[in-house]
Amino acid sequence: MGRRDDKEGFWLSENSDRRRIKDAENARKNRAEINKALSHGQVSRRDLVKWGLFTSAGILAPIGGLSPFVKPMHAQTASFGFGSGGSGIPTGLPSSPLFGVLPFTQPMPRFDVFQRKPVSSLTPAPQAQANQTQQPLDPKLVGGQTGLTGPIEGRPPGAIWAHQRFTQNPPVIGIDASTSPATTNTTYNHTTYNPQVPSSLNSGINPATPIPLKFHPSMPTQQPNSVWTFNGTIPPKLMLARYGEPILFRHHNRLPADVTQNNGFGRNTLSTHEHNGHHGAENDGFTGA
């Protein structure tokens, strides 16, 4: 006797653990979603190979969440690399190297606070409707074609996508930011790391000391094509705002135009958007940005 998935053609014993059967059903749903996205042209086989979901032979990878026969997370010992037992990784793959690093051995720096500027300092000046001024397109973005142009702003054109109440509540504060390949944090908007608290409240960190692009002092320095961050530095950024204070957040995509300059992972197209902000959809980021 057995339990059969008619769509996928695999078998599990009726005596299998209920959690195992649930994992198998979730895996079937995940495979169906991948097949649907692939058939609709939303992803390519190349994308699935890069993401580790397909093998180089073009078949689904035997990993947790896709195969019901991979050892599930609840059957592993979650050692997370700090003791004996399983890897604690739900895919069944080996854990990432830790280079001898132990937990809780690094101070956690406070966020790097975005610089607040008068909105009048932004160039070009913001406007209610999308700025359709044309700029040359890098040939790498358009399959090598030359002489093409595109708008400097990612919002769709027209009044329907205009900022709401732009004249009644014009933005007062401007924040200029970018997504860029990350490097050592030495300067940020012509200043050093800006936690906006004294060192005594930030684990003794001197904000004038350069912060290398490492996840831990004992781990290797990351390459710019491997890590992309706001303003191209770490720690992560923090935007401070007051309730009812109109702010214009101008975000620039400064990622490489060549999609292959990403160390094998990530796309240079962005759809950055805000969370916990009171604003309309027209103010919330676009895929054309």
PADREN-48365 format. One record per residue: residue number from 1; x, y, z of N, C-alpha, C in turn. Coordinates in Angstrom, 2 decimals. Example, Ala and Ser with C-alpha at 12.3 -4.5 7.8 and 13.67 -1.06 7.14 Angstrom:
rolo	n.px	n.py	n.pz	ca.px	ca.py	ca.pz	c.px	c.py	c.pz
1	13.19	-5.69	7.80	12.30	-4.50	7.80	13.20	-3.30	7.80
2	12.85	-2.25	7.08	13.67	-1.06	7.14	12.90	0.03	7.87
END
This chain:
rolo	n.px	n.py	n.pz	ca.px	ca.py	ca.pz	c.px	c.py	c.pz
1	0.85	-1.19	0.00	0.00	0.00	0.00	0.88	1.24	0.00
2	0.40	2.28	-0.56	1.18	3.51	-0.59	0.32	4.70	-0.91
3	0.89	5.84	-0.73	0.24	7.10	-1.06	0.90	7.61	-2.33
4	0.11	7.84	-3.36	0.69	8.19	-4.65	0.28	9.60	-5.04
5	1.24	10.37	-5.52	0.97	11.68	-6.10	0.79	11.48	-7.59
6	-0.47	11.54	-8.07	-0.75	11.22	-9.46	-0.08	12.17	-10.43
7	0.14	13.41	-10.02	0.72	14.38	-10.94	2.22	14.18	-11.09
8	2.90	13.75	-10.02	4.34	13.68	-10.07	4.87	12.25	-10.18
9	4.06	11.27	-9.79	4.45	9.89	-9.99	5.42	9.34	-8.96
10	5.47	9.90	-7.75	6.33	9.31	-6.73	5.45	8.75	-5.63
11	6.06	7.89	-4.80	5.32	7.16	-3.79	5.89	7.44	-2.41
12	5.02	7.52	-1.42	5.41	7.54	-0.02	4.56	6.51	0.71
13	5.17	5.83	1.65	4.43	4.84	2.41	3.33	5.50	3.22
14	2.21	4.79	3.35	1.12	5.33	4.17	1.52	5.43	5.63
15	2.62	4.75	5.98	3.12	4.82	7.35	4.13	5.95	7.54
16	4.35	6.74	6.50	5.30	7.85	6.61	4.81	8.85	7.64
17	5.77	9.52	8.25	5.45	10.56	9.22	4.57	11.62	8.57
18	3.58	12.11	9.31	2.67	13.11	8.76	3.42	14.35	8.27
19	4.46	14.72	9.01	5.24	15.88	8.58	5.95	15.61	7.27
20	6.37	14.35	7.07	7.03	13.96	5.82	6.04	14.08	4.66
21	4.80	13.62	4.89	3.78	13.71	3.85	3.45	15.17	3.55
22	3.41	16.00	4.59	3.15	17.43	4.39	4.28	18.07	3.60
23	5.54	17.68	3.91	6.68	18.18	3.15	6.56	17.81	1.68
24	6.11	16.56	1.43	5.97	16.11	0.05	4.92	16.92	-0.70
25	3.82	17.22	-0.03	2.78	18.02	-0.67	3.27	19.44	-0.95
26	4.00	20.02	0.01	4.56	21.35	-0.22	5.56	21.34	-1.37
27	6.36	20.26	-1.45	7.32	20.14	-2.55	6.60	20.06	-3.89
28	5.48	19.32	-3.93	4.72	19.23	-5.18	4.20	20.60	-5.60
29	3.69	21.38	-4.63	3.19	22.71	-4.95	4.32	23.62	-5.44
30	5.49	23.50	-4.81	6.63	24.32	-5.24	7.04	23.98	-6.67
31	7.06	22.67	-6.99	7.42	22.27	-8.35	6.40	22.79	-9.35
32	5.13	22.75	-8.97	4.08	23.24	-9.87	4.25	24.73	-10.13
33	4.62	25.49	-9.10	4.82	26.94	-9.27	5.99	27.22	-10.20
34	7.07	26.43	-10.04	8.24	26.62	-10.91	7.88	26.30	-12.35
35	7.17	25.19	-12.55	6.77	24.82	-13.91	5.88	25.87	-14.55
36	4.98	26.44	-13.76	4.08	27.47	-14.27	4.87	28.72	-14.67
37	5.79	29.15	-13.79	6.59	30.34	-14.09	7.46	30.11	-15.32
38	7.99	28.89	-15.46	8.82	28.57	-16.61	8.00	28.56	-17.89
39	6.81	27.99	-17.82	5.97	27.91	-19.02	5.42	29.27	-19.43
40	5.28	30.19	-18.47	4.78	31.53	-18.76	5.88	32.49	-19.16
41	7.11	32.01	-19.18	8.21	32.88	-19.55	8.63	33.85	-18.47
42	8.17	33.63	-17.23	8.54	34.53	-16.14	9.97	34.29	-15.67
43	10.46	33.08	-15.85	11.85	32.74	-15.55	12.39	31.90	-16.69
44	13.69	31.80	-16.77	14.32	30.96	-17.79	15.02	29.78	-17.11
45	15.37	28.77	-17.91	16.12	27.65	-17.35	17.46	28.12	-16.79
46	18.04	29.12	-17.46	19.31	29.67	-16.97	19.14	30.25	-15.57
47	18.02	30.97	-15.36	17.75	31.52	-14.03	17.65	30.40	-13.00
48	16.94	29.34	-13.34	16.72	28.25	-12.39	18.03	27.52	-12.07
49	18.91	27.42	-13.06	20.22	26.81	-12.81	21.04	27.70	-11.88
50	21.03	29.03	-12.14	21.79	29.96	-11.31	21.28	29.97	-9.88
51	19.98	29.80	-9.71	19.40	29.81	-8.36	19.57	28.47	-7.64
52	20.09	27.46	-8.36	20.28	26.16	-7.74	19.04	25.29	-7.71
53	18.00	25.67	-8.47	16.76	24.89	-8.50	16.78	23.83	-9.59
54	17.55	24.07	-10.65	17.76	23.09	-11.72	19.22	22.69	-11.72
55	19.49	21.44	-12.08	20.86	21.01	-12.29	21.31	21.46	-13.68
56	22.61	21.33	-13.96	23.13	21.70	-15.27	22.54	20.83	-16.38
57	22.00	19.66	-16.00	21.35	18.79	-16.97	19.91	19.21	-17.26
58	19.43	20.24	-16.53	18.09	20.75	-16.79	16.98	20.05	-16.05
59	17.32	19.33	-14.97	16.28	18.66	-14.18	16.23	19.30	-12.79
60	15.10	19.13	-12.11	14.94	19.72	-10.79	16.00	19.18	-9.83
61	16.59	20.08	-9.07	17.64	19.69	-8.14	17.05	18.91	-6.96
62	17.76	17.90	-6.47	17.27	17.11	-5.32	17.52	17.84	-4.01
63	16.74	18.86	-3.75	16.90	19.66	-2.54	15.58	19.74	-1.80
64	15.67	20.06	-0.52	14.48	20.22	0.28	13.57	21.30	-0.28
65	12.27	21.05	-0.22	11.31	21.98	-0.79	10.93	21.64	-2.21
66	11.72	20.76	-2.87	11.39	20.29	-4.22	11.25	18.78	-4.28
67	12.07	18.08	-3.50	12.03	16.62	-3.50	11.52	16.11	-2.16
68	10.56	15.19	-2.17	10.05	14.66	-0.90	11.01	13.69	-0.24
69	12.08	13.30	-0.93	12.99	12.30	-0.41	14.25	12.90	0.20
70	14.35	14.24	0.18	15.46	14.90	0.86	15.14	14.98	2.34
71	16.14	14.74	3.16	15.93	14.76	4.60	15.38	16.11	5.03
72	14.18	16.17	5.62	13.56	17.44	5.96	14.22	18.11	7.15
73	13.93	19.40	7.31	14.55	20.18	8.37	14.20	19.62	9.74
74	12.95	19.17	9.94	12.56	18.72	11.27	13.20	17.39	11.63
75	13.86	16.74	10.67	14.54	15.47	10.96	16.02	15.67	11.20
76	16.50	16.92	11.14	17.92	17.19	11.31	18.19	17.73	12.71
77	19.43	17.58	13.13	19.88	18.19	14.37	20.44	19.56	14.05
78	19.85	20.60	14.58	20.22	21.97	14.22	21.44	22.41	15.00
79	22.61	22.02	14.53	23.83	22.44	15.22	24.36	23.75	14.68
80	23.98	24.09	13.41	24.41	25.32	12.78	25.93	25.48	12.79
81	26.63	24.36	12.72	28.07	24.42	12.56	28.84	24.63	13.85
82	28.14	24.69	15.01	28.84	24.99	16.25	28.96	23.76	17.16
83	28.58	22.60	16.67	28.68	21.40	17.48	28.50	20.19	16.62
84	28.26	19.05	17.25	28.07	17.83	16.49	26.63	17.72	16.04
85	26.38	16.81	15.10	25.03	16.60	14.62	24.88	17.07	13.20
86	23.62	17.26	12.78	23.34	17.66	11.42	23.70	19.10	11.15
87	23.56	19.47	9.89	23.94	20.82	9.49	22.90	21.85	9.87
88	21.64	21.43	10.09	20.59	22.39	10.38	20.13	23.14	9.15
89	20.58	22.74	7.96	20.22	23.41	6.73	19.09	22.64	6.07
90	17.90	23.26	5.87	16.75	22.50	5.38	16.93	21.93	3.99
91	17.85	22.45	3.17	18.06	21.89	1.84	18.88	20.62	1.87
92	19.49	20.30	3.00	20.35	19.13	3.08	21.75	19.40	2.58
93	22.03	20.62	2.11	23.36	20.96	1.62	24.27	21.33	2.79
94	25.59	21.28	2.60	26.49	21.66	3.69	26.35	23.14	4.03
95	26.60	23.47	5.28	26.50	24.86	5.71	27.66	25.67	5.15
96	27.49	26.99	5.13	28.54	27.87	4.63	29.74	27.83	5.57
97	30.95	28.03	5.03	32.14	28.03	5.90	32.09	29.20	6.88
98	32.52	28.96	8.10	32.49	29.98	9.15	33.89	30.49	9.51
99	34.94	29.90	8.94	36.31	30.37	9.14	36.67	30.45	10.63
100	36.12	29.51	11.41	36.45	29.46	12.83	35.74	30.49	13.67
101	34.81	31.23	13.09	34.11	32.28	13.83	33.09	31.65	14.79
102	33.03	32.16	15.99	32.08	31.70	16.99	30.94	32.71	17.11
103	29.77	32.26	17.58	28.64	33.19	17.71	28.89	34.24	18.79
104	28.30	35.40	18.58	28.34	36.50	19.55	29.77	36.97	19.83
105	30.58	37.05	18.78	31.97	37.51	18.95	32.22	38.79	18.18
106	31.18	39.46	17.73	31.35	40.70	16.98	30.32	41.73	17.46
107	30.74	42.96	17.73	29.76	43.99	18.07	28.81	44.22	16.90
108	27.57	44.52	17.21	26.60	44.83	16.17	26.50	46.35	16.03
109	27.08	46.92	14.98	27.04	48.38	14.83	25.63	48.88	14.55
110	25.35	50.07	15.00	24.07	50.69	14.70	24.00	51.03	13.22
111	22.78	51.21	12.74	22.59	51.53	11.34	23.27	52.84	10.97
112	23.59	52.95	9.70	24.17	54.17	9.13	23.00	55.07	8.71
113	22.85	56.21	9.34	21.67	57.05	9.13	21.81	57.86	7.85
114	20.79	57.79	6.99	20.79	58.59	5.77	20.85	60.08	6.11
115	21.58	60.80	5.30	21.67	62.24	5.48	20.40	62.91	4.97
116	19.79	63.73	5.82	18.59	64.49	5.47	19.02	65.83	4.88
117	18.50	66.15	3.70	18.87	67.39	3.02	17.62	68.21	2.72
118	17.78	69.52	2.53	16.65	70.29	2.00	16.29	69.76	0.62
119	15.01	69.62	0.34	14.62	69.06	-0.94	15.10	69.94	-2.10
120	15.35	71.21	-1.82	15.83	72.12	-2.85	17.24	71.76	-3.33
121	17.95	70.92	-2.57	19.31	70.53	-2.96	19.32	69.41	-3.99
122	18.17	68.78	-4.25	18.12	67.68	-5.20	18.16	68.20	-6.63
123	18.95	67.54	-7.47	19.06	67.90	-8.88	18.87	66.65	-9.74
124	17.92	66.70	-10.69	16.99	67.78	-10.98	15.93	67.92	-9.89
125	15.26	69.05	-9.88	14.24	69.30	-8.86	13.08	68.32	-9.03
126	12.52	67.82	-7.94	11.39	66.90	-8.05	10.16	67.59	-8.61
127	9.30	66.81	-9.23	8.06	67.34	-9.79	6.95	66.32	-9.58
128	5.72	66.80	-9.72	4.57	65.94	-9.43	4.53	64.73	-10.35
129	4.65	64.95	-11.65	4.62	63.85	-12.60	6.04	63.39	-12.91
130	6.13	62.18	-13.43	7.44	61.59	-13.72	8.22	62.44	-14.70
131	9.49	62.63	-14.40	10.38	63.39	-15.26	10.77	62.51	-16.45
132	10.36	62.92	-17.64	10.60	62.13	-18.84	11.80	62.61	-19.65
133	12.66	63.42	-19.03	13.89	63.81	-19.70	14.67	62.56	-20.11
134	15.11	62.53	-21.35	15.77	61.34	-21.88	17.27	61.36	-21.57
135	17.80	60.16	-21.37	19.23	59.98	-21.17	19.69	58.77	-21.99
136	20.95	58.74	-22.41	21.43	57.60	-23.21	21.37	56.31	-22.40
137	21.02	55.22	-23.06	21.01	53.90	-22.43	22.32	53.19	-22.71
138	22.86	52.57	-21.68	24.07	51.77	-21.86	23.73	50.60	-22.78
139	24.51	50.39	-23.85	24.22	49.28	-24.77	24.10	47.93	-24.07
140	24.78	47.75	-22.93	24.72	46.47	-22.23	23.33	46.19	-21.68
141	22.51	47.23	-21.52	21.16	47.05	-21.00	20.17	46.64	-22.08
142	20.54	46.85	-23.33	19.59	46.65	-24.44	20.19	45.77	-25.52
143	20.88	44.74	-25.10	21.39	43.76	-26.05	22.41	44.29	-27.03
144	23.18	45.31	-26.63	24.23	45.84	-27.49	23.78	46.92	-28.45
145	22.49	47.27	-28.45	22.02	48.33	-29.34	22.58	49.67	-28.89
146	22.85	50.53	-29.83	23.41	51.84	-29.53	22.45	52.94	-29.96
147	22.63	54.12	-29.36	21.83	55.28	-29.74	20.46	55.33	-29.12
148	20.14	54.42	-28.20	18.82	54.42	-27.57	18.83	55.29	-26.32
149	17.66	55.82	-25.98	17.53	56.65	-24.78	16.34	56.17	-23.95
150	16.30	56.62	-22.70	15.19	56.29	-21.82	15.02	57.38	-20.79
151	13.85	57.45	-20.12	13.60	58.51	-19.14	14.49	58.37	-17.91
152	14.78	59.50	-17.28	15.66	59.48	-16.11	14.93	59.03	-14.85
153	13.61	58.95	-14.91	12.85	58.55	-13.72	12.08	57.27	-14.00
154	11.97	56.42	-12.98	11.35	55.12	-13.16	9.84	55.10	-13.12
155	9.20	56.16	-12.60	7.74	56.17	-12.56	7.16	56.21	-13.96
156	6.02	55.55	-14.18	5.35	55.71	-15.47	4.90	57.16	-15.66
157	4.80	57.61	-16.89	4.40	59.00	-17.14	2.91	59.20	-16.95
158	2.52	60.48	-16.83	1.10	60.82	-16.78	0.61	61.17	-15.40
159	-0.55	61.85	-15.38	-1.11	62.36	-14.13	-1.53	61.24	-13.18
160	-1.90	60.08	-13.72	-2.38	59.00	-12.85	-1.27	58.50	-11.92
161	0.00	58.69	-12.34	1.13	58.26	-11.51	1.82	59.44	-10.84
162	1.16	60.59	-10.80	1.75	61.76	-10.14	1.73	61.58	-8.63
163	2.68	62.22	-7.94	2.69	62.19	-6.48	1.39	62.81	-5.96
164	0.77	62.18	-4.99	-0.46	62.70	-4.42	-0.21	63.98	-3.63
165	-1.13	64.94	-3.79	-1.10	66.20	-3.01	0.28	66.85	-3.04
166	0.91	66.81	-4.21	2.27	67.33	-4.32	2.31	68.84	-4.06
167	1.27	69.55	-4.49	1.25	71.00	-4.28	0.77	71.36	-2.88
168	-0.19	70.56	-2.33	-0.68	70.86	-0.98	0.35	70.52	0.09
169	1.06	69.41	-0.10	2.06	68.97	0.87	3.38	68.68	0.16
170	4.04	69.72	-0.32	5.29	69.49	-1.06	6.36	68.89	-0.15
171	7.23	68.05	-0.70	8.29	67.46	0.12	9.21	68.54	0.67
172	9.58	68.37	1.93	10.46	69.32	2.61	11.87	68.75	2.74
173	11.94	67.46	3.02	13.22	66.78	3.22	13.52	65.91	2.00
174	14.76	65.94	1.55	15.20	65.08	0.46	16.26	64.11	0.94
175	16.16	62.87	0.51	17.17	61.85	0.82	17.63	61.26	-0.50
176	18.92	61.37	-0.77	19.51	60.91	-2.02	20.27	59.61	-1.74
177	19.85	58.52	-2.34	20.47	57.23	-2.06	20.65	56.45	-3.35
178	21.44	55.40	-3.27	21.67	54.56	-4.44	21.79	53.11	-3.99
179	21.61	52.20	-4.93	22.03	50.81	-4.74	23.27	50.62	-5.58
180	24.36	50.21	-4.94	25.66	50.18	-5.61	26.45	48.96	-5.17
181	27.43	48.53	-5.97	28.37	47.51	-5.50	29.07	47.99	-4.23
182	29.15	47.13	-3.24	29.63	47.56	-1.92	31.15	47.54	-1.84
183	31.69	48.49	-1.08	33.12	48.58	-0.80	33.30	49.00	0.66
184	34.54	49.25	1.05	34.82	49.71	2.41	34.14	51.04	2.67
185	33.53	51.17	3.85	32.83	52.40	4.22	33.86	53.41	4.73
186	34.30	54.28	3.83	35.23	55.35	4.23	34.56	56.71	4.14
187	33.75	56.91	3.12	33.00	58.16	3.00	31.59	57.86	2.58
188	30.67	58.60	3.12	29.26	58.45	2.78	28.68	59.85	2.71
189	28.33	60.28	1.51	27.83	61.65	1.33	28.80	62.66	1.95
190	30.10	62.43	1.69	31.17	63.32	2.15	31.33	63.32	3.67
191	30.79	62.34	4.33	31.02	62.17	5.77	31.37	60.71	6.02
192	31.82	60.40	7.22	32.09	59.01	7.57	30.80	58.35	8.05
193	30.94	57.11	8.48	29.83	56.35	9.05	29.08	57.20	10.07
194	27.75	57.23	9.96	26.95	58.18	10.72	25.88	57.47	11.55
195	26.23	56.90	12.72	25.23	56.22	13.55	24.37	57.18	14.36
196	24.79	58.43	14.46	24.07	59.48	15.20	23.96	59.18	16.70
197	24.88	58.40	17.21	24.99	58.20	18.66	26.47	58.19	19.00
198	26.84	58.52	20.24	28.26	58.45	20.61	28.76	57.02	20.62
199	30.08	56.87	20.55	30.68	55.53	20.53	30.30	54.71	21.75
200	30.07	55.38	22.88	29.71	54.66	24.11	28.38	53.93	23.98
201	27.54	54.37	23.03	26.25	53.71	22.80	26.28	52.87	21.52
202	27.48	52.62	21.00	27.60	51.86	19.75	28.77	50.89	19.84
203	28.84	50.16	20.95	29.87	49.13	21.15	31.28	49.68	21.03
204	31.47	50.97	21.32	32.80	51.56	21.28	33.34	51.78	19.88
205	32.50	51.68	18.86	32.96	51.82	17.47	33.24	53.29	17.16
206	34.42	53.55	16.62	34.79	54.90	16.19	34.23	55.12	14.79
207	33.29	56.05	14.60	32.67	56.21	13.28	33.64	56.69	12.21
208	34.80	57.22	12.62	35.79	57.67	11.64	36.67	56.54	11.13
209	36.57	55.36	11.75	37.38	54.22	11.33	36.71	53.52	10.15
210	37.44	53.29	9.05	36.84	52.61	7.90	36.26	51.25	8.29
211	35.11	50.93	7.71	34.45	49.65	7.97	34.59	48.79	6.73
212	35.43	47.75	6.76	35.61	46.90	5.57	34.36	46.08	5.28
213	34.26	45.62	4.05	33.10	44.85	3.63	33.27	43.39	4.05
214	33.07	43.17	5.35	33.17	41.83	5.92	31.93	41.56	6.76
215	31.51	40.30	6.79	30.39	39.93	7.64	30.85	39.66	9.07
216	32.15	39.52	9.26	32.77	39.35	10.57	34.24	39.68	10.39
217	34.89	40.28	11.39	36.31	40.63	11.23	37.20	39.46	10.83
218	36.81	38.23	11.19	37.63	37.06	10.86	37.23	36.41	9.54
219	36.25	36.98	8.86	35.82	36.43	7.57	36.45	37.24	6.44
220	36.50	36.66	5.23	37.15	37.35	4.11	36.41	38.63	3.72
221	37.16	39.55	3.14	36.55	40.75	2.57	35.78	40.36	1.32
222	34.55	40.83	1.22	33.71	40.51	0.07	34.06	41.41	-1.12
223	33.80	40.90	-2.31	34.07	41.67	-3.52	32.86	42.53	-3.88
224	33.08	43.68	-4.52	31.96	44.56	-4.88	30.91	43.89	-5.75
225	31.32	42.91	-6.58	30.33	42.25	-7.43	29.58	41.14	-6.70
226	29.89	40.95	-5.41	29.22	39.92	-4.62	28.19	40.48	-3.66
227	28.33	41.75	-3.30	27.43	42.37	-2.32	27.00	43.73	-2.85
228	25.69	43.94	-2.93	25.14	45.22	-3.35	24.34	45.80	-2.19
229	24.58	47.05	-1.85	23.93	47.65	-0.69	23.50	49.08	-1.01
230	22.72	49.66	-0.11	22.41	51.07	-0.21	23.70	51.88	-0.03
231	23.94	52.76	-0.97	25.12	53.63	-0.99	26.43	52.85	-1.04
232	26.35	51.55	-1.31	27.55	50.77	-1.52	28.40	50.54	-0.29
233	27.81	50.58	0.91	28.58	50.37	2.13	27.74	49.60	3.15
234	28.40	49.14	4.19	27.75	48.63	5.38	28.21	49.50	6.55
235	27.46	49.55	7.65	26.23	48.84	8.02	25.03	49.25	7.16
236	23.91	48.54	7.33	22.69	48.92	6.62	22.27	50.35	6.96
237	21.44	50.91	6.10	21.05	52.31	6.25	19.72	52.45	6.98
238	19.55	53.61	7.60	18.33	53.92	8.34	17.86	55.31	7.93
239	16.59	55.41	7.55	16.00	56.70	7.23	15.14	57.16	8.40
240	15.45	58.32	8.94	14.68	58.87	10.05	13.65	59.86	9.51
241	12.42	59.73	9.98	11.34	60.61	9.53	10.38	60.86	10.68
242	9.68	61.95	10.58	8.65	62.28	11.56	7.28	62.11	10.93
243	6.34	61.67	11.71	4.99	61.46	11.19	4.45	62.77	10.63
244	3.91	62.71	9.42	3.35	63.90	8.79	4.38	64.77	8.10
245	5.63	64.35	8.06	6.70	65.14	7.44	6.90	64.65	6.00
246	6.58	65.49	5.00	6.74	65.04	3.60	8.22	64.88	3.25
247	8.57	63.70	2.77	9.95	63.38	2.40	9.96	62.83	0.98
248	10.95	63.24	0.21	11.16	62.66	-1.10	12.44	61.83	-1.04
249	12.30	60.53	-1.28	13.43	59.61	-1.27	13.82	59.34	-2.72
250	14.96	59.85	-3.13	15.41	59.67	-4.51	16.43	58.54	-4.55
251	16.09	57.52	-5.31	16.90	56.30	-5.33	17.50	56.09	-6.71
252	18.82	55.95	-6.78	19.53	55.76	-8.04	20.00	54.31	-8.15
253	19.83	53.74	-9.33	20.36	52.40	-9.61	21.76	52.56	-10.19
254	22.77	52.27	-9.38	24.16	52.38	-9.83	24.82	51.00	-9.89
255	24.02	49.99	-10.16	24.56	48.65	-10.34	25.16	48.51	-11.74
256	26.04	47.54	-11.95	26.66	47.38	-13.27	25.61	47.16	-14.36
257	25.80	47.83	-15.49	24.88	47.64	-16.61	25.01	46.23	-17.19
258	26.20	45.65	-17.09	26.44	44.30	-17.59	25.91	43.30	-16.58
259	24.86	42.57	-16.95	24.19	41.67	-16.01	25.11	40.54	-15.54
260	26.20	40.28	-16.27	27.10	39.20	-15.87	28.06	39.62	-14.76
261	28.13	40.91	-14.46	29.06	41.39	-13.43	28.42	41.31	-12.04
262	27.96	40.11	-11.70	27.26	39.92	-10.43	27.75	38.70	-9.68
263	28.90	38.16	-10.08	29.48	36.97	-9.44	28.50	35.80	-9.46
264	27.65	35.75	-10.49	26.78	34.59	-10.68	25.46	34.64	-9.94
265	25.14	35.75	-9.30	23.88	35.80	-8.54	23.37	37.23	-8.51
266	22.04	37.40	-8.64	21.44	38.73	-8.54	21.20	39.36	-9.89
267	20.22	40.24	-9.96	19.90	40.97	-11.18	20.07	42.47	-10.94
268	20.46	43.18	-12.00	20.72	44.61	-11.86	19.48	45.46	-12.05
269	18.32	44.84	-12.17	17.06	45.59	-12.24	16.46	45.64	-10.85
270	15.87	46.78	-10.50	15.40	47.01	-9.14	13.93	47.35	-9.10
271	13.29	47.03	-8.00	11.94	47.50	-7.71	11.88	47.82	-6.22
272	12.72	48.76	-5.81	12.79	49.13	-4.40	11.48	49.78	-3.97
273	11.01	49.42	-2.80	9.76	49.99	-2.30	9.82	50.12	-0.78
274	8.93	50.92	-0.24	8.95	51.21	1.19	8.00	50.27	1.94
275	8.32	50.04	3.20	7.43	49.33	4.11	7.04	50.27	5.24
276	5.81	50.14	5.70	5.32	50.92	6.83	5.28	52.42	6.51
277	5.12	52.75	5.24	4.99	54.15	4.86	3.55	54.45	4.45
278	3.07	55.63	4.79	1.71	56.03	4.42	1.79	56.80	3.11
279	1.57	56.11	2.01	1.69	56.74	0.70	0.93	55.91	-0.31
280	0.69	56.50	-1.46	0.00	55.80	-2.52	0.93	54.92	-3.34
281	0.33	54.09	-4.20	1.11	53.16	-5.01	2.08	53.89	-5.93
282	1.70	55.10	-6.37	2.56	55.83	-7.30	3.85	56.31	-6.64
283	3.94	56.19	-5.32	5.14	56.62	-4.60	5.96	55.43	-4.10
284	5.71	54.25	-4.63	6.24	53.06	-3.97	7.15	52.21	-4.85
285	7.92	52.83	-5.72	8.92	52.07	-6.46	8.37	51.41	-7.70
286	9.23	51.24	-8.71	8.80	50.69	-9.99	9.90	49.83	-10.58
287	9.48	48.86	-11.39	10.45	47.95	-11.99	11.34	48.66	-12.99
288	10.89	49.81	-13.50	11.71	50.53	-14.46	12.76	51.41	-13.83
289	12.83	51.41	-12.50	13.75	52.32	-11.81	15.19	51.88	-12.01
END
